[in-house]
Amino acid sequence: MQGNKLDLSDSEDAYKAMLRVVGNLDGSAVFKDWDATILMVLPGEKPKPILRTIGFNAGRMIAKEDGSYEWVTREVSYYVDLKSGEIINQWHNPITEETVCILDVANDPVSNIFPLPSKDKNNPFAAFTNFDVMGDVSVLRWDVPLKYPNPLPPKEHPEESTGENYVASEHFIFFAGTDDLEKATTTSTDTHYSWARTGPWLPWMELGQTPGYLIYSGHGRKYHSFNELSSQLKAYTLKHYPKFADAPNSFYQPNETSWTYYLKQKKAGNLKSKCK
């Protein structure tokens, strides 16, 4: 720290700044929304926009005695028709020419631990404090490569599985005012961000191991109350997933993903064969 300002080149100060970009150190809930276009990529073909997805993450920072923080969140995302802008529950698959029922994203929890930089250098989030100061605006970039066993193995779920492993990557770029980031007394910093993702076909698309993948290209910002979200997000969430209108109050895992959520709904017999 330099005087009353955080030094973004110092690891401990940058850690504090990162936490304030992501959440609010006073323990209150924050809401980060997104609006993204989903593109279908088939071998040798030009990527084609097929859907939008809109949603939000409701998160809370919980301080630990050692100075680290738990980031406890849940999130929803809904699929939107490109032309009408309406949230939809069915989709015409241009590859199979079949109409399939959409399953919303309703992941609870999606939580992580942000360790102190000096305590756990092996935690991937320990590296997410490298700010690029560009004059009045500073940038924080997170690149998250992913590979782990697919919760939907192809032998058991041939229509929904893209392979034995789930392989994807997510990319976030947060933008915040440099002066705001350097303030030593604030608990939260306003931020806008871009979000990109590459990933496999979604289970409900029923494309199995058809060659190809999806690209997500979107953006969002952070809010300090549920009421600041769009009327479309608020209305649909309160009707279908009301508990997501607030962030969790404690840390719990395992984390939910669209794939584990799909598997749970399938096992429970909750997947729809006729879309309404």
N, C-alpha and C positions, 0 to 999 in steps of 0.2 A: 504494500500500500504506500502511495506517495501522498503525504498530507491527508486530505479528506477524500482522496480518489483511489479507486482500485486500479491496480496496474495489470492490464490484460496480458502482459507478457510474463507475469508471475503465476506459477501454477496454482497456488492457493487462492489468489484473487480471481483468476480465470475460472476456477471451480465455482466460486460464489456467483460470478456473473452468469455462468452456464445454468446454474440452478434457478436463477431469477428469470432467465429466458424461458426455461421449460415450465416452471411453476411459480408458486408464491411461497416465500419462506415463512409467511405468517400462518401457514397451515390451512388457508382457505382454498376452496376448489377453484380451479381454472378450467376453461373449456377451449380446446383448439379444434377448429372446424377445418374441413377440406372440401374442395370441389375439383374433381379430376375427370379427365377423359380417359376411357379405356380403349386401347387399340389392339386389334387382333393381327398377329404377325404369322403368316403362312410362308413356308419355304419358297424363296424366289419371287414373292409377291410384295407389292407395296403395302406397308402397314395401313389398316383400315379402321377408323373409329367405329365402334359398335355400341358403346354405352357411355353414360356418365355415372359417377358415384359421388354421393354427398354424404357427409357424416361428421362426427365429432368424437373427441376423446375427452372424458371428464376425469381430471387428475388432481391429486393432492400430495404435497410434500410433507413427509413426517420426519422430524429431526431425531437423530439417535444421540446417545450420550457421548459417543466417540467423535462427534462432529460430522459424521456421514449422514446421508438422507435416504429414506425409502421413498420411491415414487410409485404411488398406488393409483391405478387407473382402471377404467372400463371404457369400452368404445362401441359405437354403432355406426354402420354405414349402409346406405340404401342405394339401389340401382335406379337410374333415371333414364327415361327415353330421350334420345338426342333431339328429336323434333319438338315434342310436346313439353318437355321439361317436367313431366309428372313422374312421381315414384311409381315403379311398375313391379308386378309380381310374376310376370311371365315374359319369356324372351324367345323370339324366333331364331333358331340357330341356322345361320346361313350355310354352314358346312353340311349338316345332316338334313336340313330342311324340316326339322322337328321343332315343335314348340315345347319348351321346358319350363318348369316352375322355378322361380328364383327363390333362394334362401337369403334373407337379410344377414348382414354381419351383426352379431350381438355378442361380443367377446367380453367376458368378465371372469377373472381379472386379466389385465395386461400390465403387469407391474415389474419393476426392476429396482435394484439397489445402486445408488450412486456413491461409490466409495471415495474416501479422501485420496487425492493423488499420491500421497506419501504412504498409504496403507495397503493398497491392492492394485499394483500396476498391471496385473494379469486380467483384471476385469475389463471387458471391452469398453465400458463406458468411461473408464479412467482416461481414455485418449480423446474424449469428446469435449475438450476444453480449449481447443486451439483456435482462438479468434484471429481473424484477418482484419486488421484495422485499416479501413479505406477512407480516411478523412472523417466526414460527419457520420458515416454509416460503417458498422462493423458486421462481419459475416462469420457465422459458425456453421461448419459443414459436417454432417454425419453420413458416412458411407457404411452400410450394414450388409455385408454378404452373408447369405444364409444357406446352410445345407444340413439336413437332419432326416432321420427315418420318417417316411411318409405315414401319417396316422391312418391313411387309406391305402394299404398295400394292394397291388393290382390283382393278385390271385383272389382276394376276397371281395374286391370292389372294382371289377374290370371296367365298368362304364364311367366311374368317377375318378379313377386313379391315373395319374400321369407317370407313375413309376415308383420304384422302391424308395427313392429319396425325394424329399421336397427341396427344390433348388430355386432360389430367388435372390433378389437384392433390393434394398430400399435405400433411398438417397434423400436427405433433408438438407436444405440450406436455409438457416435462420438469419433474418436481417433485423438489426436493431440500431437505434441511435447510439453513437459512441459516448456522448455525454451521459445518456441514461445508463449505459452499462457501467460507466466509471463511478457513478454515485455510490458512496459507501453506505448510505443510510436507507436506501429503498429496499423493499422486500420482493418486488416483481418488476420486470421490464417488459414494456410493450414490444411485440414482435410480429412480423409477417414472415411467412416461410414458403418455400417451394418444396414439392414432394414428387419424387419419381420412383417408379417401381417396375421391375421386371419379374414376372412370375408365371407359373404354369396355368393351364386352363383351370377354371373354378370347378369344383366337384359337380355342382348343379347343372353345368353346361353339358355333362354326359359326353365328353369328347375322348375319354380314355387316354390312350397314348398316341392320339393323332399328332403328327409333327406340327410344331408351332408353339407360340407362347403369347403372353399378354404384356403390353406396356401401359403403365399408368402415368399420366402427366397432370399434375395439379398444383394447387396452392391453398393457403389458408392463413389464419391469424389467431391470436390468443385473445380470449375474453375472460372477464372476471365474474360472469354470472350466466346461468342458463338462459335467462331472458334476453340476452344480447344476441343469441343465435337467430338464424332466419326463421320466419314464421312457418315455413314448410318443414324444417327440421324439428321445431318444437312441437308442432301439431302431430306429426307422425310418431314421434318418440313418446309423447304423453299417451297416445292412444295404444301403442303396441309394446313399448318398453319403458314404462314410467320410472323404474329404478335408475335408469341411466341419466336422469335429470340431475343427479348429484354424483359426486365422486365417492369412492370407498373411504372408510375411516380407519382402516387397518391394512396391514400387509398380509396377503395370502397368495398362495400359488397351488397347483401349477397354473401357468398362464393358458388362456384359451386362445385358439386360432380359428380361422374360418373352417379349417379342415377338422379339428377336433370337435368344433361345434356341430358341423355337418354330421360327423359320425354319431354324436350323441342323439341328434334329432332322428337319424336313421334307425338307430337301435331302439329308440322310444316309439317308433312308428309315427313320427310327427311330420315326415316329409309328405308334401302334397302331390298327388298324381293328377289332380284336376285343379287348375289355377282359377281363382276367382278374381 
